[in-house]
Structure formats: C-alpha cells, structure tokens
C-alpha cells in the first residue's frame, strides 16, 4: 500500500510510535490523517504539526470506535488504512489485580476487535482495506516481568492472524508491527523494561520508517528489529531450548 492520497486513522497518536507514524506518514501526502488519543493536548499538538484531525477517545470503548469510523468516513471518505496502535504495558505477574488484567485486555486486544467490527463490512463491500496492528515482539516471543503485556500482545497477534486469514481473499490486507524495545513512554512503566529492552532500543522514528516500507511491501510481519525473526524461528524449532534460554536471560538480567 502507498499512503499517498489515502485516508489514514492512527490510534494512540499523541506520543511514541503513533506520533512518529503520523509525522512520517505526513511526508507521503495522505488525503487525510485522523489521529486519536486519550490525552487531548498531546494528540491535538501532533495533529496541528502534521495537518491532521485530532479525536480524543478511549479506544476500549466500542461506541467510541463506531463514532470514530462513521464520522471519519462521513467527513473524509472511506478509511483506507487503520492503524490500531494504542496500547500500554506494566510490570506485573499472576498476583496483579484482576482489574488491571481486564483493563489491559480491553485496550491492547478489544480495541482492535471493536475497530475491525466497524471497518470490515465496508472494506468487504469495497474489496479493499488495510489493518495495521501494533503488536510487539512480545506477541511472538514474550516479555519478562510483564505477564499482562505478554498475554495481551499474544492475543493481539492471534487476532491479526485471524483477520488476515479470514478476509485476505476479500482484498483486505493486515500487518502486525512487532518491534522490541522502542524509546517511548512504555519505558516509564518500570525500570524492568529499561533493563531488559534498553540496550537494543531504537527510536520511534526508526519504527515509523520500517512501517512505511512494510506497508509498501504489504508484509504481514513488520520487524523493526530484524533479529526477532530469528528468535521466533528458534522458538518454533526447539520450544524447550527456547524456554530454557529465556529463563537464562531472566537470571542474567534480573538476578534474584
């Protein structure tokens, strides 16, 4: 997909990867950029910078997704590319409050489902549409010290795969963006993220550049850290060895 002259929606666009994608996409001359975020001043600032349209919304709200998609298409025309980018992570385990598990499930997974619910019928009717899910390498591998993040990102990956399989023959394209460490607000969620991902972390602008390339190639997996492909192959080829390697990494990075 070429972004030029397309109507593009990016959720979680007030900072991090979402803001970087908005800035990079703007250079491709889309017909319209619609940017959403939970924090109004952030997304409005980015929208002003790139000449986009700002929408303040909670992506976990089904009705907000319906309104976003319907109002965008009424005002600007059919959505060509929807970037389900909003998400967050925390340090947590099986002892974490179940309410936190539920909140992350709603944001990291169900927001994708809600958006697809209102996008797919129109895309099927038109025979085209593109869904970009910001997943994370955690959706292919795992994230030490972050149970909720790992589980929800696996689910987001599963949903992206399912969309691609189910609607690929209807002209609908799907990509899953799976970076490892990116220097965004996620690092503020706990020192563990910095300890684990910091040494190989890249800037959000680098991720956005890889997104443009991946969309142009219409690749399902967009891997800003190319080594993730090898890690994923290692996991598939010898699951027991991979698990042992992850335990070894945990002992090294987080010695008890």
C-alpha positions as CSV (number, residue, x, y, z in Angstrom):
1,X,0.0,0.0,0.0
2,X,1.1,3.5,-0.8
3,X,0.0,6.1,1.7
4,X,-0.3,8.9,-0.8
5,X,-3.9,10.1,-1.2
6,X,-5.2,7.6,1.4
7,X,-7.4,8.3,4.4
8,X,-5.5,7.0,7.4
9,X,-6.5,6.6,11.1
10,X,-3.9,6.2,13.8
11,X,-4.9,5.5,17.4
12,X,-2.6,6.3,20.3
13,X,-1.1,9.0,18.1
14,X,-0.4,11.5,20.9
15,X,3.1,10.2,21.6
16,X,5.6,7.3,20.9
17,X,5.1,5.1,17.8
18,X,1.7,6.6,16.9
19,X,3.1,10.2,16.8
20,X,6.1,9.0,14.9
21,X,3.9,7.3,12.3
22,X,1.8,10.4,11.9
23,X,4.9,12.5,11.2
24,X,6.3,10.0,8.8
25,X,3.0,9.4,7.0
26,X,2.5,13.1,6.5
27,X,5.6,13.1,4.2
28,X,3.8,10.6,2.0
29,X,0.9,13.1,1.3
30,X,-2.1,11.2,2.5
31,X,-5.5,12.6,1.7
32,X,-6.3,12.8,5.4
33,X,-4.7,11.8,8.7
34,X,-7.1,11.2,11.7
35,X,-5.2,10.9,15.0
36,X,-6.7,9.7,18.2
37,X,-5.5,9.6,21.8
38,X,-6.9,9.5,25.3
39,X,-4.9,12.7,26.2
40,X,-6.3,15.6,24.2
41,X,-3.5,18.1,24.4
42,X,-1.0,15.6,23.1
43,X,-2.9,14.4,20.1
44,X,-4.0,17.9,19.2
45,X,-0.4,19.1,19.2
46,X,0.6,16.3,16.8
47,X,-2.4,16.9,14.6
48,X,-1.5,20.6,14.4
49,X,2.0,19.7,13.4
50,X,1.1,17.3,10.6
51,X,-2.1,18.9,9.4
52,X,-4.3,16.1,10.7
53,X,-7.6,15.8,12.5
54,X,-7.5,15.1,16.3
55,X,-10.0,13.0,18.1
56,X,-9.9,12.4,21.8
57,X,-11.3,9.0,22.7
58,X,-10.9,5.8,24.7
59,X,-10.1,3.0,22.2
60,X,-11.5,0.4,24.6
61,X,-15.0,1.9,24.2
62,X,-17.0,0.1,21.4
63,X,-19.2,3.1,20.9
64,X,-16.3,5.5,20.6
65,X,-14.8,3.2,17.8
66,X,-18.1,3.3,16.0
67,X,-18.3,7.0,16.2
68,X,-14.7,7.5,15.1
69,X,-15.1,5.3,12.0
70,X,-18.5,6.6,10.9
71,X,-17.6,10.2,11.4
72,X,-14.3,9.9,9.6
73,X,-16.0,8.2,6.6
74,X,-18.8,10.8,6.6
75,X,-16.4,13.7,6.6
76,X,-13.4,12.5,4.7
77,X,-14.4,9.4,2.8
78,X,-13.7,5.7,3.2
79,X,-10.9,4.7,5.6
80,X,-8.1,3.1,3.6
81,X,-5.6,2.3,6.4
82,X,-6.5,1.9,10.1
83,X,-3.5,1.7,12.5
84,X,-4.6,0.1,15.7
85,X,-1.6,1.4,17.6
86,X,-2.9,2.4,21.1
87,X,-1.7,0.2,23.9
88,X,0.2,0.2,27.1
89,X,2.3,-2.1,29.4
90,X,3.1,-2.5,33.0
91,X,5.3,-4.7,35.1
92,X,3.1,-7.4,36.5
93,X,2.5,-11.1,37.2
94,X,-0.2,-13.6,38.3
95,X,-0.6,-11.6,41.6
96,X,-1.5,-8.4,39.8
97,X,-5.0,-7.1,40.5
98,X,-7.5,-8.7,38.1
99,X,-8.9,-5.3,37.2
100,X,-5.5,-4.4,35.7
101,X,-5.6,-7.6,33.6
102,X,-9.1,-6.6,32.4
103,X,-8.1,-3.0,31.6
104,X,-5.1,-4.1,29.5
105,X,-7.2,-6.7,27.7
106,X,-9.7,-4.0,26.8
107,X,-7.0,-1.6,25.5
108,X,-4.5,-4.0,23.9
109,X,-6.9,-6.5,22.4
110,X,-10.5,-5.5,22.4
111,X,-9.8,-2.1,20.9
112,X,-8.6,-4.0,17.7
113,X,-11.7,-6.1,17.8
114,X,-14.0,-3.0,18.1
115,X,-12.3,-1.2,15.3
116,X,-12.5,-4.3,13.0
117,X,-16.1,-4.8,13.8
118,X,-17.0,-1.4,12.2
119,X,-14.3,-1.5,9.4
120,X,-14.7,-4.9,8.0
121,X,-18.2,-4.7,6.5
122,X,-17.3,-1.6,4.4
123,X,-13.9,-3.0,3.4
124,X,-15.5,-6.2,2.2
125,X,-18.1,-4.3,0.2
126,X,-15.3,-2.2,-1.4
127,X,-12.9,-5.1,-1.8
128,X,-10.1,-3.3,-0.1
129,X,-8.8,-2.0,3.2
130,X,-5.7,-2.3,5.4
131,X,-5.5,-3.0,9.1
132,X,-2.1,-2.4,10.8
133,X,-1.9,-3.8,14.4
134,X,0.9,-2.5,16.6
135,X,1.6,-5.8,18.5
136,X,5.2,-6.0,19.8
137,X,7.8,-8.7,19.7
138,X,6.2,-9.8,23.0
139,X,3.3,-11.1,20.8
140,X,5.7,-13.5,19.1
141,X,8.1,-14.2,22.0
142,X,7.3,-12.9,25.5
143,X,8.2,-10.1,27.8
144,X,10.0,-10.9,31.0
145,X,8.4,-9.4,34.1
146,X,5.3,-8.4,32.2
147,X,2.7,-11.1,32.3
148,X,-0.3,-8.9,31.2
149,X,1.6,-7.3,28.4
150,X,2.8,-10.6,27.1
151,X,-0.6,-12.3,27.2
152,X,-2.5,-9.4,25.6
153,X,0.1,-9.0,22.9
154,X,-0.1,-12.7,22.0
155,X,-3.9,-12.2,21.7
156,X,-3.5,-9.2,19.5
157,X,-1.2,-11.2,17.3
158,X,-3.7,-14.0,17.1
159,X,-6.4,-11.6,16.1
160,X,-4.3,-10.0,13.4
161,X,-3.5,-13.5,12.0
162,X,-7.2,-14.4,12.1
163,X,-8.2,-11.2,10.2
164,X,-5.6,-11.9,7.5
165,X,-6.7,-15.5,7.0
166,X,-10.4,-14.8,7.1
167,X,-10.5,-11.7,4.9
168,X,-7.4,-11.9,2.8
169,X,-9.4,-13.2,-0.1
170,X,-11.7,-10.2,0.2
171,X,-8.9,-7.8,-0.6
172,X,-8.3,-6.8,3.0
173,X,-4.6,-6.6,4.0
174,X,-3.2,-7.0,7.5
175,X,0.2,-6.2,9.0
176,X,1.4,-6.8,12.5
177,X,4.1,-4.4,13.8
178,X,6.4,-6.2,16.2
179,X,9.3,-4.2,17.5
180,X,11.3,-5.0,20.6
181,X,12.5,-2.0,22.7
182,X,11.4,1.4,21.5
183,X,12.2,4.6,23.4
184,X,8.6,5.6,24.2
185,X,6.6,6.2,27.4
186,X,6.5,2.4,27.9
187,X,9.9,2.6,29.5
188,X,8.4,4.8,32.2
189,X,6.2,1.8,33.2
190,X,9.0,0.3,35.2
191,X,12.8,0.0,35.4
192,X,12.4,-3.6,34.3
193,X,11.5,-2.5,30.7
194,X,14.6,-0.4,30.5
195,X,16.8,-3.1,32.0
196,X,15.5,-5.7,29.5
197,X,15.0,-3.7,26.4
198,X,17.1,-0.6,26.8
199,X,20.4,-2.0,25.3
200,X,18.7,-2.7,21.9
201,X,16.1,0.0,22.0
202,X,15.5,2.2,18.9
203,X,13.8,5.5,18.3
204,X,10.1,5.6,17.3
205,X,11.1,7.4,14.1
206,X,13.0,4.3,13.1
207,X,9.9,2.2,13.7
208,X,7.8,4.5,11.6
209,X,10.3,4.3,8.7
210,X,10.0,0.5,8.8
211,X,6.2,0.7,8.9
212,X,6.2,2.7,5.6
213,X,8.5,0.1,4.0
214,X,6.4,-2.8,5.3
215,X,3.1,-1.3,4.1
216,X,4.6,-0.7,0.7
217,X,5.6,-4.4,0.6
218,X,2.3,-5.4,2.2
219,X,4.2,-7.7,4.6
220,X,2.3,-9.3,7.4
221,X,5.2,-9.1,9.8
222,X,6.9,-5.8,10.1
223,X,10.0,-6.2,12.2
224,X,12.0,-3.1,13.0
225,X,14.4,-5.4,14.9
226,X,15.1,-8.0,12.2
227,X,16.7,-10.3,14.8
228,X,13.2,-11.0,16.1
229,X,12.6,-13.3,13.0
230,X,15.5,-15.5,14.1
231,X,14.3,-15.5,17.7
232,X,10.8,-16.6,16.5
233,X,12.3,-19.3,14.4
234,X,14.4,-20.6,17.3
235,X,11.2,-20.7,19.4
236,X,9.4,-22.7,16.8
237,X,12.3,-25.1,16.0
238,X,13.0,-26.1,19.7
239,X,10.5,-24.8,22.2
240,X,12.1,-26.4,25.2
241,X,15.5,-24.9,24.3
242,X,13.9,-21.5,23.8
243,X,12.2,-21.6,27.2
244,X,15.5,-22.6,28.8
245,X,17.2,-19.7,27.0
246,X,14.6,-17.3,28.3
247,X,15.0,-18.5,31.8
248,X,18.7,-18.0,31.5
249,X,18.1,-14.4,30.2
250,X,15.9,-13.8,33.1
251,X,18.5,-14.9,35.6
252,X,21.1,-12.7,33.9
253,X,19.0,-9.5,33.6
254,X,17.0,-9.9,36.8
255,X,19.2,-11.8,39.3
256,X,17.3,-12.7,42.5
